[in-house]
Amino acid sequence: MTTAGLEHRDIPGDLFPLQPVEPTGDFPPVMSVVRRSLGRWDNRTAARLAFAPPSPAHAGSAKELRAALGLPPIGSREAYRRREAACWPVLHGFSPSVLPRPADWRAGLEVTGYWGLR
């Protein structure tokens, strides 16, 4: 089942990023060109803005599926708020030895360490 299908049924989905994608005041968004802290408020705001537009991967069939299921577009503020309100678990696949878990992350945003095939 797709993440959209799970979300449509109010079942927390499969969110497994390999970098810290959730907004935090502890550091600037990892997907930006900024390499220094902008301050707590600006770090969080920059992260929200960086992930607001949907990726090209979601521009086609995923967009159509979400619309058919009555779900907001992926990457929209409404979609983010729905996931946050439901406290969806998010398992981040990076090492806390390299980058500690941000202090301002809610419960359910976990740093699990690196994943890989052995």
KAHU-V991913 format. One line per field, one symbol per residue. psi: psi as a letter, one per 40 degrees, with the letter a starting at -180 (. if undefined). Layout:
# KAHU-V991913
psi=???
This chain:
# KAHU-V991913
psi=iiddddddefhhaghgieiheiiiediihdeieheiieidddddddddddedhiiddedbddddddddefiiiieidddddddddefhihhhgiheddhihhdeiiiehiheiiiii.
